[in-house]
Amino acid sequence: MPPEAQEKIEELQELQETAQQVAEQKEQAQSALNESKTALDALEDIDEDAGMYREIGEVLVETDYESAYDDLENKVDSLEVRVEQLQKQEERVEEQFDDLQGELQQMLQGGAGGGGPMGPGGPGAGGA
């Protein structure tokens, strides 16, 4: 196998690992987004005068309705942006993977003998 092909295979493996990491991050962000949206919906059904607490590490701290609502709304907004960014990153990695895979296939099919791709115009196409 040509050294260039081996390099492409290593790049493909790295891209595959990156794709898995991005997919995991996206899944975590989507899960957090769903949780935050559910909490925001639940908060809308609660009386604004109800006692509220927010978790800070291991401690519950008293807060008011407006602060809790604003914090959740901001969290939802930032998570939506994060999920969107991760989606775009995932698409870019997939595109890079597909391009690299195509280059590798072309290299392995037609590049071994130093000629172009095998096909209608490949070796043996002309006559002498």
C-alpha positions in Angstrom: 0.0 0.0 0.0 1.4 3.4 -0.9 2.5 5.6 2.0 0.0 8.3 0.8 -2.9 5.8 1.1 -1.7 4.9 4.6 -1.8 8.6 5.5 -5.3 8.9 4.1 -6.4 5.9 6.2 -5.0 7.5 9.3 -6.7 10.8 8.5 -10.0 8.8 8.0 -9.6 7.2 11.4 -9.0 10.6 13.1 -12.0 12.1 11.3 -14.1 9.1 12.4 -13.0 9.7 16.1 -13.8 13.4 15.7 -17.2 12.6 14.3 -18.0 10.3 17.2 -16.9 13.0 19.7 -19.0 15.7 18.0 -22.0 13.4 17.9 -21.7 12.7 21.6 -21.4 16.4 22.4 -24.4 17.1 20.2 -26.4 14.4 21.9 -25.5 15.8 25.4 -26.3 19.3 24.3 -29.6 18.2 22.8 -30.5 16.3 26.0 -29.7 19.4 28.2 -31.8 21.5 25.8 -34.8 19.2 26.0 -34.5 19.2 29.9 -34.3 23.0 30.0 -37.2 23.4 27.6 -39.3 21.0 29.8 -38.3 22.9 32.9 -39.2 26.2 31.2 -42.6 24.9 30.2 -43.2 23.6 33.8 -42.1 27.0 35.2 -44.8 28.7 33.1 -47.4 26.7 35.0 -46.1 27.7 38.4 -47.5 30.7 40.4 -45.0 33.6 40.2 -45.2 34.0 44.0 -44.2 30.4 44.7 -41.0 29.8 46.6 -38.2 28.9 44.2 -34.7 27.5 44.6 -31.9 26.9 42.2 -29.2 24.3 42.5 -25.6 25.7 42.7 -23.3 22.8 43.0 -24.5 20.8 46.0 -26.5 23.7 47.6 -30.0 25.0 47.0 -30.2 28.8 47.0 -33.5 30.7 47.1 -34.3 32.7 44.0 -37.3 34.5 42.5 -39.5 33.5 39.6 -38.3 36.1 37.2 -34.6 35.2 37.8 -35.3 31.5 37.4 -37.3 32.1 34.3 -34.7 34.4 32.7 -31.9 32.0 33.6 -33.7 29.1 32.0 -34.6 31.1 28.9 -31.0 32.1 28.5 -29.9 28.5 29.0 -32.3 27.4 26.3 -31.1 30.0 23.9 -27.4 29.2 24.4 -28.1 25.5 24.1 -30.0 26.0 20.9 -27.0 27.8 19.5 -24.6 25.1 20.8 -26.7 22.3 19.2 -26.8 24.2 15.9 -23.0 24.7 16.0 -22.4 21.1 16.7 -24.8 20.1 13.9 -22.8 22.3 11.4 -19.5 20.8 12.7 -20.9 17.3 12.3 -21.9 18.0 8.7 -18.4 19.5 8.0 -16.7 16.4 9.4 -18.9 14.1 7.4 -18.2 16.0 4.3 -14.4 15.9 5.0 -14.7 12.2 5.6 -16.6 11.5 2.4 -14.1 13.6 0.4 -11.1 11.8 1.9 -12.8 8.4 1.4 -13.3 9.3 -2.3 -9.6 10.3 -2.6 -8.5 7.1 -1.0 -10.7 5.0 -3.2 -9.4 6.8 -6.3 -5.8 6.4 -5.1 -6.3 2.6 -4.4 -8.2 1.9 -7.6 -6.2 3.9 -10.1 -3.2 5.4 -8.4 -1.2 2.2 -7.7 0.3 2.0 -11.2 0.8 5.7 -11.5 -2.0 6.0 -14.1 -5.3 7.7 -13.8 -8.6 6.2 -12.7 -9.5 2.9 -14.3 -12.5 3.2 -16.5 -13.5 4.0 -20.1 -10.4 6.0 -20.8 -8.1 3.8 -18.6 -5.4 1.3 -19.5 -6.1 -0.6 -22.6 -8.5 2.0 -23.9 -6.5 3.0 -26.9 -5.0 0.7 -29.4 -1.7 0.7 -31.3 
